[in-house]
Amino acid sequence: MKKLREEVRPTEQWKNTGREILLSQIRSQQVAEPGWLSEVMKPVQAIFSGRMLAFRFAPAAVLGVLLIVGIATATGLPGKSLPGDTFYSFKIASEGVQKTFTFGDESKTQLSMEFAGKRLAEVKELNQQNNNDTGTVKSEKIKNTLASYKQNIEEVKKHLDALANSTDPNQTMVMVSMINQQMTKYSSTLENSQNDLKTGVGDDNNKTEINELINTSEAIAEKAIDIILNQYLVGTASPSDEDLSNILNQKIDKLEIKLVNLDKDYKGLIDNYNQADKLITSEDKLTLSKAIKDIGSQIEKIKPILVEAIKLIPEKRFHETVAKIQEIDNSIETAQRSISDLEKKISELAKSN
């Protein structure tokens, strides 16, 4: 074998060809970076001239970035920074590191809620800031911060969806209750931020975005309440009478708001019908008029059930209250769908005649 190795030696041409093949394969590979490193890796990658070096030194670069983020975080400077500040990218990177090295859905959800709260605090500070930023620059910073808030609460919502089918009712109760409290608090904070915004194109767009985020936050909070009530109804959760009363009152508050909005939508439906009156045939008018009256009757039936549910809470007739609340919820959703369907029908008939 030794003699064979000495006799069979690769030619220089063969070695050069093999080296080129190997290098081309390396160049074709892309080094995956965690999303939170995308910004802070740019200056690191700029140091290296070519994909080959980036490939070879990426692990060291990542460790270097982690070290820089760690040192910056230890100083406390990133935590105090706001969007646009020098250390803000380190703040976001630090949060990404925390998420990466945090395990368990509950812990990840707690982090997402914590970071969502930080984004709202930043929006508040940006609103109150008196610096050299133009209105457009400040509006853009607020817009990006709201986008980050949205990303964090979407992560909370994903976990909430999983909790709905959890086999650990005790853990579910703790997490769901916390989500409800935090999202209710964040909804209120968003309303205050919306009121603080000035008038302008960017600010008006942010007001619209905040309004959508308020609705999303409230929807997450309400879903958390529904999970608690469903678990109570099937006997997998046993909240105290005081906690249950508070939860039921919160749900009643949300149903009252839904009912007010339903009334507004119903009046809007009637207005649209009256405006399209001359464009609709007599036969279609009869059909639409009857459908509109039916929806009105459905809405009127909801109101006394809501009054009954409110009266049952002080009497601690909780199972009956939950049953009535679910009936009201379903009725409101049905009426809302009927209104939406009729709106489309009226629009189609008006265009076709």
C-alpha positions, -999 to 999 in steps of 0.1 A, spaced: 0 0 0 29 24 8 44 17 -25 11 22 -42 5 56 -25 40 67 -37 33 56 -73 -3 70 -75 0 107 -69 -26 133 -80 -15 156 -107 -14 194 -102 -42 198 -127 -64 173 -108 -58 191 -75 -66 225 -90 -98 212 -105 -109 196 -72 -101 228 -53 -122 249 -77 -152 225 -73 -149 226 -35 -147 264 -35 -177 268 -58 -198 246 -35 -188 267 -5 -196 299 -23 -231 286 -32 -240 280 5 -257 307 25 -251 312 62 -284 314 80 -286 342 106 -312 347 132 -337 375 122 -327 397 151 -291 397 139 -299 411 104 -292 447 114 -263 443 138 -245 418 114 -243 443 86 -212 461 99 -196 428 109 -201 413 74 -187 445 58 -153 437 74 -151 405 53 -145 407 16 -164 379 -1 -187 351 6 -159 327 14 -146 348 43 -182 353 55 -187 316 55 -155 308 73 -158 336 100 -196 337 105 -196 316 137 -169 339 152 -188 370 140 -220 358 156 -202 351 188 -186 386 185 -220 402 180 -234 383 210 -205 395 231 -210 431 219 -247 429 227 -240 414 261 -215 442 270 -239 469 257 -267 454 276 -247 452 308 -241 489 307 -278 495 307 -276 520 278 -297 499 253 -325 496 278 -329 534 280 -326 539 243 -355 548 219 -360 541 182 -334 561 163 -309 561 191 -274 546 187 -280 517 211 -315 509 200 -304 481 176 -286 465 205 -317 467 226 -337 448 199 -308 424 194 -307 417 231 -344 409 231 -338 385 202 -311 368 222 -334 364 252 -361 349 230 -337 325 213 -324 312 246 -358 311 264 -375 277 263 -412 268 269 -443 284 255 -452 301 288 -418 317 292 -417 329 256 -452 343 259 -442 362 290 -413 377 271 -434 387 242 -459 405 265 -430 422 283 -415 434 250 -449 445 237 -452 466 269 -417 481 262 -428 491 227 -458 510 241 -436 528 266 -414 538 237 -444 551 217 -454 572 247 -418 586 251 -416 594 214 -449 613 216 -436 634 245 -401 639 230 -391 675 222 -361 672 198 -350 681 164 -370 653 147 -394 665 120 -430 653 122 -424 628 94 -393 613 111 -411 609 145 -442 594 128 -420 569 110 -403 559 143 -438 555 160 -450 535 130 -420 510 132 -424 507 170 -461 499 166 -452 472 140 -429 456 166 -457 457 192 -480 440 167 -454 413 161 -451 406 198 -488 404 205 -493 381 175 -468 357 192 -490 360 224 -521 352 203 -504 320 189 -498 308 224 -533 316 234 -546 294 206 -525 265 219 -538 271 255 -574 266 243 -566 229 239 -542 226 269 -544 195 291 -531 214 321 -560 235 333 -542 250 363 -513 263 341 -537 275 315 -557 295 341 -525 313 353 -513 321 318 -547 331 303 -555 353 333 -522 371 329 -527 375 291 -562 390 298 -549 415 323 -519 426 302 -538 429 269 -566 449 286 -539 472 301 -522 476 267 -555 484 250 -560 513 275 -524 525 269 -529 525 232 -560 546 235 -539 572 255 -512 571 228 -538 577 201 -551 608 219 -515 621 223 -508 620 185 -509 652 167 -527 658 134 -508 651 102 -505 625 74 -481 603 93 -499 608 126 -533 601 111 -520 568 96 -506 559 130 -539 567 146 -556 543 122 -530 516 130 -534 522 168 -571 518 164 -566 484 147 -541 474 174 -566 483 201 -592 460 185 -566 432 182 -555 436 218 -591 436 230 -599 406 209 -570 387 225 -581 397 260 -616 386 252 -604 353 238 -585 347 271 -618 354 290 -637 329 268 -611 302 274 -615 307 312 -653 306 309 -653 275 287 -630 257 311 -652 266 340 -683 255 322 -669 220 314 -655 217 350 -617 218 341 -612 251 359 -624 263 393 -617 300 397 -628 317 430 -662 333 431 -646 367 432 -623 360 402 -652 346 383 -674 376 391 -647 399 378 -642 379 346 -679 378 339 -682 415 345 -654 421 320 -671 399 295 -704 418 300 -686 451 294 -673 437 261 -707 424 251 -722 458 258 -697 475 235 -704 449 208 -741 456 212 -736 493 208 -715 487 177 -741 463 164 -768 490 167 -746 514 148 -740 489 120 -778 482 119 -786 519 115 -759 521 88 -776 492 70 -809 510 70 -793 542 57 -777 523 29 -810 507 20 -828 541 19 -801 556 -3 -803 527 -27 -841 527 -26 -846 542 -61 -822 518 -77 -838 486 -64 -869 469 -79 -901 466 -59 -898 429 -56 -862 432 -42 -874 460 -18 -899 436 -2 -873 409 3 -847 433 17 -871 451 39 -882 418 55 -846 408 60 -838 441 77 -867 438 101 -857 403 110 -822 415 120 -838 443 140 -859 417 159 -828 396 165 -810 425 181 -840 434 203 -841 399 216 -804 401 227 -809 430 251 -832 414 277 -809 383 278 -780 406 286 -800 422 314 -808 388 328 -771 378 327 -761 410 346 -786 402 373 -774 366 377 -738 375 386 -745 389 422 -766 359 428 -736 337 420 -756 317 395 -725 315 374 -733 285 351 -765 302 340 -746 335 335 -720 318 313 -747 300 292 -765 333 286 -733 351 278 -724 325 252 -759 328 237 -756 366 235 -721 362 218 -735 338 192 -765 360 185 -744 391 180 -721 373 156 -751 359 137 -766 394 134 -733 409 124 -729 384 96 -765 390 84 -758 428 83 -727 422 63 -744 399 38 -773 424 33 -749 453 28 -733 433 -1 -767 423 -14 -779 460 -15 -747 471 -32 -750 444 -59 -787 451 -66 -780 488 -68 -752 483 -94 -772 458 -115 -804 480 -118 
